[in-house]
């Protein structure tokens, strides 16, 4: 799976770094090969100027509508992007979540820094008593009213 991720990273960096024209046939060829050899599952969407120019899913049972539960893997990518925004002075560690999620409880008290340090005080939904019953259910809607273990 690491090799597959590396391949996508290199592919996507190549598409953005050099501004080459998008080649749909090459992309289709890559994903056809991955699907034919059963080398993984996934979905990809590439956009340019706010419109999707390529969208594809591959692997058994995958469609462009498939929702993936990515869990904690997204934390490191999110953190890197946040640090880039902080470096560009577009965000600050002291910014509160109320600027972006005003409907969230205590959003005015929780900072970007709190989130990055895992000190937000927000509940961990995997600690809820019935997490094992619903964790694999598609389209499950989490409720704050569920008891915590």
C-alpha positions in Angstrom: 0.0 0.0 0.0 3.0 2.3 0.7 4.2 1.8 -2.9 0.7 2.7 -4.2 0.5 5.8 -2.1 4.0 6.8 -3.3 3.0 6.3 -6.9 0.0 8.5 -6.5 2.0 11.2 -4.8 4.6 11.2 -7.5 1.9 11.2 -10.2 0.0 14.1 -8.6 3.2 16.1 -8.0 4.1 15.6 -11.6 0.7 16.9 -12.8 0.9 20.0 -10.7 4.6 20.8 -10.7 5.2 21.0 -14.4 1.8 22.2 -15.7 1.7 19.5 -18.3 -1.5 18.8 -20.1 -3.8 16.3 -18.5 -3.7 12.9 -20.2 -6.9 11.0 -19.5 -5.8 7.9 -21.4 -2.7 7.5 -19.3 -4.6 7.9 -16.1 -7.2 5.4 -17.3 -4.4 3.0 -18.2 -2.8 3.3 -14.7 -6.1 2.6 -12.9 -7.1 -0.2 -15.3 -3.7 -1.9 -14.6 -4.2 -1.5 -10.8 -7.7 -2.9 -11.1 -6.7 -5.8 -13.4 -3.9 -6.8 -11.1 -6.0 -6.3 -7.9 -3.3 -4.0 -6.5 -5.6 -1.8 -4.4 -8.9 0.0 -4.0 -9.5 3.7 -4.0 -10.9 6.8 -5.7 -9.2 9.8 -7.1 -10.5 13.2 -8.2 -8.4 15.8 -9.9 -9.7 19.4 -10.2 -8.5 22.5 -12.0 -9.9 25.9 -11.6 -12.6 24.7 -9.2 -14.0 22.0 -11.6 -13.4 18.3 -11.5 -11.4 17.3 -14.7 -11.0 13.6 -13.8 -12.7 11.2 -11.4 -12.1 7.5 -11.1 -12.6 4.6 -8.7 -10.9 1.3 -8.9 -11.1 -2.0 -7.0 -13.9 -4.4 -6.2 -17.2 -2.6 -5.4 -15.7 0.9 -5.6 -17.7 3.7 -7.2 -17.1 7.5 -7.2 -19.8 7.7 -4.5 -17.9 5.3 -2.2 -17.3 6.9 1.2 -14.1 5.9 2.9 -13.5 6.0 6.7 -10.0 7.1 6.7 -9.7 7.5 10.5 -6.5 8.9 11.9 -4.4 8.7 8.8 -5.7 12.2 7.8 -4.3 13.8 10.9 -0.8 14.1 9.6 -1.9 15.5 6.2 -4.2 18.0 7.9 -1.4 19.1 10.3 1.0 19.6 7.5 -1.5 21.8 5.6 -2.3 23.8 8.7 1.4 24.4 9.4 1.8 25.6 5.8 -1.1 28.0 6.3 0.5 29.2 9.5 3.8 29.8 7.7 2.0 31.8 5.0 0.4 33.8 7.8 -3.1 32.7 6.7 -3.7 31.0 10.0 -2.4 31.4 13.6 -2.1 29.0 16.5 -4.4 31.4 18.4 -7.2 31.4 15.8 -10.4 29.9 17.3 -12.6 27.3 15.7 -15.5 29.8 15.9 -14.0 31.5 12.8 -14.6 28.3 10.8 -17.2 26.3 12.7 -19.3 28.7 14.7 -22.0 26.1 15.4 -19.6 23.9 17.3 -19.9 23.9 21.1 -17.2 26.0 22.7 -15.7 26.9 19.3 -14.7 30.3 20.7 -12.6 28.7 23.3 -10.8 26.1 21.2 -7.8 27.2 19.2 -5.9 25.7 16.2 -3.1 25.1 18.6 -5.4 23.2 20.9 -6.5 21.0 18.0 -2.9 20.3 16.9 -1.9 19.4 20.5 -5.0 17.1 20.9 -6.1 19.4 23.8 -9.5 20.6 22.4 -11.7 18.9 25.0 -13.8 17.5 22.2 -15.1 13.9 22.8 -13.4 11.0 21.1 -16.3 9.3 19.3 -14.4 5.9 19.3 -14.9 5.8 23.1 -18.7 5.6 22.8 -20.2 2.5 24.3 -21.6 1.2 21.0 -18.8 2.2 18.7 -18.1 -1.5 17.8 -21.8 -1.9 16.7 -21.8 1.0 14.3 -18.2 1.6 13.2 -18.6 -0.4 10.0 -22.1 0.8 9.1 -22.3 3.0 6.0 -23.5 6.6 6.4 -23.8 6.3 10.2 -24.6 9.7 11.7 -22.8 10.2 15.0 -24.8 11.7 17.8 -23.3 13.5 20.8 -26.0 11.9 23.0 -24.4 8.5 22.9 -22.9 7.6 26.2 -19.1 7.4 26.6 -17.5 4.3 28.0 
